[in-house]
Amino acid sequence: MNISLLEPLGVPKEMIDELAKGLKEQGHSFTYYDTKTTDLEELKRRSAGQEIVMIANNPYPDEVVQATNSLKMLAVAFTGIDHVGLEACQDRGVMVCNCAGYSNISVSEQVIGMTVSLLRFLNSCDKAVREGGTSAGLTGTEIGGKTVGIIGCGQIGLMTARLFLAFGAKVVAYARHEREEVKAAGIEYVSLDELLRQSDIISLHTPNNAQTKGMIGATEIAKMKPTAVFINCARGPIVDNTALAEALNNDLIAGAAIDVFDMEPPIPEDYPLLHAKNTLLTPHVAFLTKEAMVRRAKIEFDNVYAYIKGSPVNQCRL
């Protein structure tokens, strides 16, 4: 088979070479591109004649899938697949496999870090020291004893919930499908309305799809406590970020920590969240740790080997 990895995976080339060694030994062709591109014509060129294409979080739209007549399997080194032309993949019978699980630890740790930063005013504390200030006005609050609401309690949501439980918080969850594993961890399922009304900390962990896009809007934000903080390390379009910015500026909620936006960084200068009060913004890095990148690369290649063997794993429902 002809196999191409169209973008870097955040690990050394030596690791890519080692992971691809077995493919070459089996007689397959493997091509690695060490630069990203969003140019559609270049993506088509890199994909031409390939039966397996490997990507990460770079967009791979319908137009590219449709131009690649030989494509049989798309290996996505990411958990979410909303950046992939799924309609074209479905129409052409292209199997899509993701790297579910690689970022569970990294994302959940980022959520905890962002929460602590918001509750303890760490950015303001740093600024105060550097500018000769004091602790005046910087009395924080603790996670322990708070109610944390997890919206979407899959693997990342569950791991995040467990970390909050370790801090002594009460955790409630909302999800379309309840899981016994979540209940066994001592987490109570509630309605979305109940979660929004009773939570002191709300963390979003749903995929971005037709059912979830815009699910947190002005109506939902208005139900939150004025003392609540909102964390989004999932996907930007799940939230009406203009409404969120307005709520922050009008003190309807206490703060927000956001890692994902309606577009990939760089963020336009007029984007409302850039000018909202009490926000902590990071440039889509929750998944980005050295350890996660290694796990991701290994899972990505394991998916390819499994497909070639005729026993695909991590297959996504299109």
NUMIGU-736364 format. One record per residue: x, y, z of N, C-alpha, C in turn; residue in one letter. Coordinates in pm, whole numbers. Layout:
       nx       ny       nz      cax      cay      caz       cx       cy       cz   type
        X        Y        Z        X        Y        Z        X        Y        Z      a
...
***
This chain:
       nx       ny       nz      cax      cay      caz       cx       cy       cz   type
       84     -120        0        0        0        0       87      125        0      m
       32      233      -57       98      362      -53       44      441       67      n
      134      484      152       97      548      279      172      680      290      i
      100      787      327      165      916      344      122      980      475      s
      219     1031      548      195     1113      665      212     1258      622      l
      104     1334      623      103     1464      558      152     1580      643      l
      178     1556      770      222     1666      857      299     1609      976      e
      378     1694     1043      452     1648     1161      357     1605     1273      p
      405     1517     1359      325     1470     1472      379     1519     1606      l
      474     1611     1602      526     1666     1726      627     1578     1796      g
      683     1482     1723      788     1395     1777      907     1399     1682      v
     1026     1358     1728     1143     1361     1639     1126     1271     1517      p
     1191     1309     1409     1184     1230     1286     1235     1088     1309      k
     1331     1074     1399     1384      941     1429     1275      848     1481      e
     1183      903     1556     1072      821     1607      977      784     1493      m
      951      879     1404      867      850     1287      931      738     1205      i
     1061      749     1184     1132      647     1105     1121      510     1170      d
     1132      507     1303     1124      379     1375      984      321     1367      e
      884      406     1383      745      359     1377      707      312     1237      l
      767      374     1135      736      338      996      820      221      945      a
      918      181     1021     1012       77      975      939      -52      936      k
      842      -92     1016      769     -215      988      687     -206      860      g
      637      -87      830      560      -69      706      648      -95      585      l
      768      -40      588      862      -59      477      906     -205      467      k
      927     -267      581      968     -408      582      860     -497      523      e
      734     -456      537      623     -532      480      602     -501      331      q
      684     -411      278      676     -380      135      588     -263      100      g
      543     -189      200      459      -73      174      544       50      148      h
      486      144       73      553      271       48      511      370      156      s
      609      439      215      578      537      320      648      668      290      f
      568      777      286      622      910      260      585     1001      378      t
      684     1076      425      662     1165      539      689     1309      498      y
      592     1397      522      607     1540      498      626     1610      632      y
      736     1679      648      768     1739      778      725     1884      789      d
      639     1929      698      583     2064      705      432     2057      691      t
      363     2146      763      218     2154      752      180     2237      631      k
       63     2210      577        8     2296      472     -143     2294      483      t
     -203     2409      456     -349     2416      446     -393     2443      303      t
     -294     2448      212     -323     2470       71     -390     2345       12      d
     -509     2361      -40     -585     2246      -88     -514     2173     -201      l
     -455     2246     -291     -386     2181     -404     -265     2101     -357      e
     -195     2154     -257      -80     2082     -203     -126     1957     -127      e
     -236     1968      -54     -290     1851       14     -331     1744      -86      l
     -391     1787     -197     -428     1692     -302     -304     1624     -360      k
     -199     1705     -381      -75     1649     -438      -14     1547     -343      r
      -10     1580     -216       49     1488     -119      -33     1361     -103      r
     -163     1371     -131     -253     1256     -113     -268     1172     -239      s
     -225     1224     -352     -246     1155     -481     -186     1015     -480      a
     -266      919     -518     -220      781     -529     -202      709     -397      g
     -239      772     -287     -221      712     -156     -347      635     -114      q
     -325      518      -57     -437      438       -6     -463      466      142      e
     -357      504      212     -371      545      352     -307      681      368      i
     -383      776      421     -332      910      449     -338      931      600      v
     -229      981      654     -219     1008      798     -210     1159      819      m
     -295     1210      908     -293     1353      940     -301     1369     1092      i
     -293     1494     1137     -314     1524     1279     -437     1614     1289      a
     -417     1741     1330     -532     1831     1341     -539     1931     1227      n
     -462     1908     1122     -469     1994     1004     -599     1965      929      n
     -671     2066      881     -795     2041      808     -772     1952      685      p
     -863     1860      665     -859     1770      550    -1002     1764      495      y
    -1041     1866      417    -1182     1885      381    -1232     1789      273      p
    -1362     1795      252    -1429     1710      152    -1361     1719       16      d
    -1325     1840      -24    -1266     1861     -157    -1140     1778     -177      e
    -1060     1765      -74     -937     1685      -85     -971     1537      -90      v
    -1064     1494       -4    -1105     1354       -5    -1160     1315     -143      v
    -1241     1401     -200    -1303     1373     -329    -1201     1365     -442      q
    -1089     1434     -426     -987     1435     -531     -891     1318     -521      a
     -906     1239     -414     -811     1131     -388     -881      997     -411      t
     -884      952     -535     -964      835     -571     -915      705     -510      n
     -787      699     -473     -732      574     -420     -748      559     -270      s
     -792      664     -201     -794      665      -55     -890      562        4      l
     -837      481       96     -918      380      162     -929      403      312      k
     -823      461      371     -823      480      515     -757      613      550      m
     -822      688      638     -769      815      686     -739      799      834      l
     -612      806      869     -569      793     1008     -551      933     1066      a
     -627      964     1169     -629     1099     1227     -563     1097     1364      v
     -452     1166     1377     -379     1172     1505     -440     1280     1592      a
     -565     1259     1627     -638     1355     1708     -759     1281     1765      f
     -823     1336     1867     -945     1275     1920    -1065     1319     1838      t
    -1081     1449     1822    -1190     1501     1741    -1163     1485     1592      g
    -1270     1468     1515    -1255     1451     1370    -1340     1554     1295      i
    -1375     1664     1362    -1459     1765     1297    -1382     1847     1194      d
    -1251     1828     1184    -1172     1898     1082    -1156     1815      955      h
    -1223     1700      951    -1212     1606      839    -1340     1612      756      v
    -1325     1597      624    -1441     1592      535    -1514     1460      549      g
    -1595     1450      651    -1660     1322      684    -1766     1282      582      l
    -1832     1381      524    -1935     1348      424    -1873     1279      304      e
    -1760     1331      257    -1692     1269      143    -1636     1133      181      a
    -1585     1121      303    -1534      991      349    -1645      887      350      c
    -1761      927      398    -1874      836      403    -1919      798      262      q
    -1928      895      174    -1972      869       37    -1877      775      -36      d
    -1747      787       -7    -1646      709      -79    -1602      583       -3      r
    -1663      560      112    -1629      440      188    -1490      444      249      g
    -1443      563      281    -1312      579      344    -1326      559      494      v
    -1249      467      550    -1251      444      693    -1171      554      763      m
    -1226      606      872    -1157      708      951    -1130      652     1090      v
    -1004      655     1132     -965      607     1264     -895      720     1339      c
     -934      740     1464     -873      849     1542     -778      795     1649      n
     -726      886     1729     -632      847     1835     -694      872     1971      c
     -812      818     1990     -883      836     2116     -796      795     2234      a
     -794      881     2335     -724      847     2458     -586      907     2474      g
     -526      954     2366     -387      999     2376     -374     1123     2464      y
     -478     1208     2469     -468     1337     2539     -550     1342     2667      s
     -597     1228     2714     -680     1228     2836     -610     1298     2952      n
     -485     1262     2974     -411     1318     3087     -380     1466     3063      i
     -330     1497     2943     -288     1634     2916     -404     1733     2925      s
     -519     1698     2868     -633     1789     2870     -688     1804     3012      v
     -702     1693     3083     -758     1702     3218     -667     1781     3311      s
     -535     1765     3296     -443     1844     3378     -452     1993     3343      e
     -470     2023     3215     -484     2164     3174     -608     2225     3236      q
     -717     2150     3239     -841     2201     3300     -817     2236     3446      v
     -750     2146     3519     -722     2173     3660     -633     2296     3674      i
     -530     2305     3591     -440     2419     3598     -510     2551     3571      g
     -598     2551     3470     -672     2673     3436     -769     2711     3547      m
     -830     2609     3608     -923     2635     3717     -852     2698     3836      t
     -739     2640     3874     -661     2695     3986     -618     2838     3955      v
     -575     2861     3830     -530     2994     3791     -642     3096     3804      s
     -765     3058     3763     -879     3149     3775     -915     3175     3921      l
     -926     3067     3999     -972     3081     4136     -872     3151     4227      l
     -741     3139     4192     -637     3198     4276     -573     3322     4211      r
     -630     3369     4102     -585     3493     4036     -434     3491     4008      f
     -385     3380     3956     -240     3365     3941     -179     3468     3846      l
     -249     3500     3737     -196     3603     3646     -183     3737     3716      n
     -285     3773     3793     -282     3900     3865     -178     3898     3976      s
     -159     3782     4039      -58     3769     4144       82     3791     4086      c
      108     3732     3972      237     3748     3906      261     3895     3871      d
      157     3959     3817      167     4100     3779      192     4187     3902      k
      124     4156     4013      139     4236     4135      283     4233     4185      a
      344     4114     4186      482     4103     4233      576     4181     4143      v
      559     4167     4013      648     4233     3917      635     4386     3920      r
      517     4433     3962      493     4578     3962      501     4638     4102      e
      557     4561     4197      575     4612     4332      448     4617     4413      g
      350     4534     4375      223     4532     4447      223     4438     4565      g
      104     4421     4625       87     4334     4741      -25     4234     4711      t
      -68     4165     4817     -176     4067     4802     -315     4131     4808      s
     -321     4259     4819     -450     4329     4830     -541     4296     4711      a
     -662     4252     4742     -760     4221     4638     -738     4088     4569      g
     -648     4005     4622     -614     3879     4555     -649     3757     4640      l
     -750     3770     4724     -796     3656     4803     -869     3558     4711      t
     -816     3438     4701     -873     3339     4610     -975     3249     4677      g
    -1019     3149     4603    -1108     3046     4656    -1052     2909     4620      t
    -1101     2807     4692    -1049     2671     4677    -1143     2585     4593      e
    -1086     2481     4532    -1167     2383     4460    -1241     2293     4559      i
    -1174     2257     4667    -1235     2170     4767    -1367     2225     4817      g
    -1469     2140     4820    -1601     2182     4867    -1689     2241     4760      g
    -1634     2269     4643    -1713     2325     4533    -1786     2213     4458      k
    -1889     2253     4384    -1957     2161     4293    -1904     2184     4153      t
    -1855     2079     4092    -1800     2085     3956    -1895     2014     3862      v
    -1931     2081     3754    -2017     2021     3653    -1937     1985     3529      g
    -1942     1859     3492    -1872     1810     3373    -1975     1787     3263      i
    -1966     1864     3157    -2058     1847     3044    -1991     1759     2940      i
    -2041     1637     2925    -1979     1539     2838    -1881     1457     2918      g
    -1923     1339     2960    -1838     1262     3051    -1786     1136     2983      c
    -1712     1158     2871    -1639     1048     2808    -1509     1026     2884      g
    -1407      975     2815    -1283      942     2884    -1213     1066     2940      q
    -1207     1174     2861    -1142     1295     2909    -1225     1358     3020      i
    -1355     1365     3001    -1442     1421     3104    -1432     1343     3234      g
    -1427     1211     3224    -1418     1128     3344    -1285     1147     3416      l
    -1176     1153     3340    -1046     1174     3404    -1041     1311     3472      m
    -1098     1412     3405    -1104     1546     3465    -1186     1542     3594      t
    -1298     1470     3590    -1383     1458     3708    -1308     1393     3824      a
    -1231     1292     3793    -1156     1222     3898    -1052     1314     3962      r
     -990     1399     3882     -894     1494     3939     -964     1594     4030      l
    -1080     1641     3989    -1156     1732     4075    -1199     1663     4204      f
    -1239     1536     4195    -1275     1461     4314    -1157     1452     4412      l
    -1036     1438     4356     -916     1429     4440     -892     1560     4516      a
     -943     1671     4463     -930     1800     4530    -1038     1819     4637      f
    -1130     1724     4645    -1237     1736     4745    -1362     1802     4695      g
    -1378     1809     4563    -1498     1869     4507    -1609     1763     4493      a
    -1732     1810     4487    -1844     1726     4446    -1856     1739     4295      k
    -1876     1628     4226    -1882     1633     4079    -2017     1581     4031      v
    -2081     1659     3944    -2201     1614     3874    -2172     1617     3725      v
    -2247     1541     3649    -2220     1530     3506    -2348     1532     3426      a
    -2335     1581     3304    -2443     1573     3206    -2387     1509     3081      y
    -2457     1412     3028    -2418     1348     2902    -2543     1289     2837      a
    -2537     1273     2708    -2652     1216     2636    -2670     1069     2670      r
    -2560     1002     2700    -2566      861     2735    -2493      839     2867      h
    -2560      780     2964    -2500      755     3094    -2414      630     3092      e
    -2304      633     3168    -2210      520     3174    -2194      474     3318      r
    -2193      343     3337    -2179      288     3471    -2044      325     3532      e
    -1941      336     3449    -1808      372     3498    -1809      508     3566      e
    -1889      597     3514    -1900      731     3572    -1971      724     3706      v
    -2080      652     3713    -2154      638     3838    -2069      570     3945      k
    -1991      471     3904    -1906      399     3998    -1799      488     4060      a
    -1764      595     3990    -1664      689     4042    -1725      786     4143      a
    -1854      774     4168    -1919      863     4265    -1970      991     4204      g
    -1993      989     4074    -2039     1109     4002    -2187     1093     3971      i
    -2264     1195     4002    -2409     1193     3981    -2445     1255     3847      e
    -2525     1187     3769    -2578     1245     3646    -2696     1336     3679      y
    -2699     1453     3618    -2809     1547     3634    -2844     1603     3496      v
    -2953     1675     3488    -2989     1740     3363    -2892     1856     3337      s
    -2884     1901     3213    -2798     2014     3181    -2842     2137     3259      l
    -2972     2156     3271    -3025     2271     3344    -2981     2268     3491      d
    -2990     2152     3554    -2948     2138     3693    -2799     2162     3707      e
    -2722     2108     3616    -2577     2125     3622    -2539     2272     3615      l
    -2599     2343     3522    -2566     2485     3505    -2603     2566     3629      l
    -2714     2533     3692    -2762     2611     3805    -2683     2584     3933      r
    -2636     2461     3953    -2574     2428     4082    -2423     2426     4082      q
    -2359     2433     3965    -2212     2417     3960    -2139     2548     3986      s
    -2030     2536     4061    -1939     2648     4084    -1832     2654     3975      d
    -1800     2537     3922    -1700     2523     3815    -1763     2435     3708      i
    -1761     2480     3584    -1820     2404     3473    -1713     2379     3369      i
    -1694     2252     3335    -1591     2214     3237    -1656     2138     3122      s
    -1627     2183     3002    -1692     2130     2881    -1606     2023     2816      l
    -1668     1908     2783    -1591     1797     2725    -1671     1719     2621      h
    -1748     1788     2539    -1824     1721     2434    -1755     1739     2299      t
    -1777     1649     2205    -1726     1671     2069    -1805     1779     2000      p
    -1749     1833     1894    -1820     1933     1814    -1889     1862     1698      n
    -2021     1861     1701    -2098     1801     1592    -2231     1874     1580      n
    -2316     1824     1494    -2444     1892     1468    -2529     1903     1594      a
    -2516     1805     1685    -2598     1805     1806    -2544     1900     1913      q
    -2413     1925     1913    -2353     2004     2021    -2316     2147     1982      t
    -2310     2176     1854    -2269     2309     1812    -2363     2414     1870      k
    -2306     2511     1940    -2385     2619     1999    -2469     2578     2119      g
    -2439     2463     2181    -2524     2414     2290    -2513     2501     2416      m
    -2402     2576     2429    -2387     2669     2541    -2398     2810     2486      i
    -2517     2868     2498    -2542     3002     2448    -2585     3096     2559      g
    -2641     3209     2523    -2680     3309     2622    -2780     3254     2723      a
    -2874     3171     2677    -2974     3114     2766    -2911     3025     2871      t
    -2816     2941     2827    -2749     2849     2920    -2658     2925     3016      e
    -2586     3023     2964    -2494     3101     3049    -2572     3176     3156      i
    -2691     3223     3122    -2773     3298     3218    -2815     3213     3337      a
    -2813     3082     3320    -2852     2991     3429    -2737     2966     3527      k
    -2615     3003     3490    -2499     2980     3576    -2498     3077     3693      m
    -2433     3037     3800    -2416     3124     3916    -2329     3244     3879      k
    -2353     3359     3939    -2265     3473     3913    -2123     3451     3964      p
    -2106     3351     4052    -1973     3317     4105    -1907     3202     4029      t
    -1975     3150     3926    -1924     3034     3854    -1810     3069     3759      a
    -1722     2972     3737    -1620     2985     3632    -1644     2875     3529      v
    -1615     2907     3405    -1643     2818     3292    -1512     2785     3221      f
    -1489     2656     3197    -1366     2610     3133    -1402     2539     3003      i
    -1336     2576     2894    -1358     2506     2767    -1225     2465     2706      n
    -1196     2335     2719    -1080     2275     2652    -1128     2171     2552      c
    -1252     2185     2505    -1311     2088     2412    -1305     2142     2270      a
    -1409     2216     2229    -1415     2276     2097    -1483     2412     2107      r
    -1432     2509     2032    -1484     2645     2038    -1629     2659     1994      g
    -1669     2600     1879    -1805     2622     1828    -1917     2565     1914      p
    -1883     2488     2017    -1987     2437     2106    -2047     2551     2188      i
    -1973     2660     2198    -2012     2774     2281    -2036     2896     2192      v
    -2139     2975     2226    -2157     3106     2165    -2060     3199     2237      d
    -1943     3217     2180    -1837     3290     2249    -1863     3440     2256      n
    -1947     3493     2168    -1988     3633     2180    -2075     3651     2303      t
    -2167     3557     2323    -2253     3561     2441    -2171     3542     2568      a
    -2071     3455     2561    -1985     3432     2677    -1909     3559     2713      l
    -1855     3628     2614    -1782     3752     2639    -1873     3857     2701      a
    -1996     3866     2651    -2092     3963     2706    -2124     3931     2851      e
    -2141     3802     2881    -2170     3760     3018    -2056     3795     3112      a
    -1934     3776     3067    -1817     3809     3148    -1808     3959     3172      l
    -1829     4036     3069    -1820     4182     3081    -1931     4241     3165      n
    -2044     4170     3175    -2156     4216     3256    -2163     4147     3392      n
    -2055     4075     3427    -2043     4008     3558    -2154     3906     3584      d
    -2204     3845     3476    -2305     3740     3493    -2241     3611     3543      l
    -2114     3588     3509    -2035     3480     3567    -1901     3538     3608      i
    -1827     3463     3691    -1707     3520     3753    -1583     3513     3665      a
    -1577     3414     3576    -1457     3403     3494    -1466     3287     3396      g
    -1373     3284     3302    -1369     3177     3203    -1225     3151     3162      a
    -1194     3025     3141    -1064     2984     3089    -1090     2908     2959      a
    -1034     2957     2851    -1069     2906     2717     -943     2868     2641      i
     -940     2744     2592     -827     2696     2514     -862     2682     2366      d
     -992     2686     2335    -1039     2662     2198    -1137     2770     2156      v
    -1134     2804     2029    -1211     2919     1980    -1289     2879     1854      f
    -1350     2976     1790    -1424     2948     1667    -1332     2928     1548      d
    -1206     2952     1568    -1104     2932     1467     -975     2893     1539      m
     -879     2842     1463     -749     2812     1522     -669     2941     1536      e
     -592     2958     1643     -504     3075     1655     -411     3085     1534      p
     -373     3209     1495     -395     3334     1567     -540     3380     1562      p
     -583     3445     1671     -720     3491     1685     -731     3636     1635      i
     -834     3668     1556     -851     3806     1508     -858     3906     1623      p
     -805     4023     1600     -794     4125     1706     -930     4167     1760      e
    -1035     4157     1677    -1168     4201     1723    -1250     4088     1784      d
    -1190     3972     1808    -1262     3857     1864    -1306     3892     2007      y
    -1435     3882     2040    -1487     3931     2167    -1416     3879     2292      p
    -1379     3752     2293    -1317     3697     2414    -1182     3761     2445      l
    -1116     3815     2344     -987     3880     2368    -1003     4004     2455      l
    -1124     4059     2460    -1148     4183     2532    -1244     4164     2648      h
    -1270     4039     2684    -1361     4011     2795    -1287     4013     2928      a
    -1360     4047     3033    -1301     4052     3167    -1282     3912     3223      k
    -1187     3900     3316    -1169     3778     3395    -1156     3652     3310      n
    -1071     3660     3209    -1051     3546     3122     -905     3502     3124      t
     -885     3373     3105     -754     3314     3083     -762     3242     2949      l
     -681     3284     2854     -687     3229     2719     -556     3160     2684      l
     -566     3041     2626     -447     2968     2580     -469     2925     2435      t
     -363     2914     2355     -378     2895     2209     -392     2749     2164      p
     -497     2681     2213     -525     2541     2179     -404     2452     2209      h
     -370     2446     2337     -253     2369     2380     -287     2260     2481      v
     -413     2243     2515     -448     2147     2620     -398     2007     2589      a
     -400     1969     2464     -354     1837     2422     -203     1827     2410      f
     -135     1942     2414        4     1951     2368      105     1934     2481      l
      139     1809     2509      249     1778     2599      342     1681     2528      t
      466     1675     2572      562     1582     2511      512     1438     2521      k
      457     1404     2637      411     1268     2658      292     1235     2567      e
      201     1330     2553       83     1307     2469      122     1291     2322      a
      222     1368     2278      265     1358     2139      324     1220     2110      m
      397     1165     2205      452     1030     2187      340      928     2183      v
      245      938     2277      131      846     2277       55      855     2146      r
       34      978     2099      -42     1000     1976       25      936     1856      r
      156      955     1843      228      898     1729      219      746     1730      a
      233      687     1846      227      540     1856       88      488     1820      k
      -15      555     1871     -152      512     1839     -180      530     1690      i
     -134      641     1634     -155      667     1491      -99      554     1405      e
       23      514     1432       84      405     1355       20      270     1388      f
      -16      249     1515      -86      125     1549     -216      112     1470      d
     -285      224     1452     -409      222     1373     -383      178     1230      n
     -274      227     1173     -238      191     1035     -203       43     1025      v
     -121       -4     1117      -82     -145     1116     -205     -235     1133      y
     -296     -195     1221     -416     -275     1245     -505     -280     1120      a
     -515     -165     1050     -595     -162      928     -536     -253      822      y
     -407     -245      804     -340     -329      704     -359     -477      736      i
     -358     -508      863     -374     -646      909     -517     -696      888      k
     -609     -604      866     -750     -642      849     -829     -642      977      g
     -772     -582     1084     -840     -576     1213     -838     -431     1264      s
     -909     -340     1196     -903     -199     1232     -947     -170     1375      p
     -883      -70     1435     -916      -26     1570     -940      125     1566      v
    -1004      175     1670    -1033      318     1681    -1110      372     1561      n
    -1195      288     1505    -1274      330     1389    -1383      427     1434      q
    -1398      536     1363    -1496      639     1399    -1628      616     1327      c
    -1735      645     1395    -1867      640     1333    -1889      768     1254      r
    -1915      757     1124    -1931      876     1039    -2078      915     1025      l
***
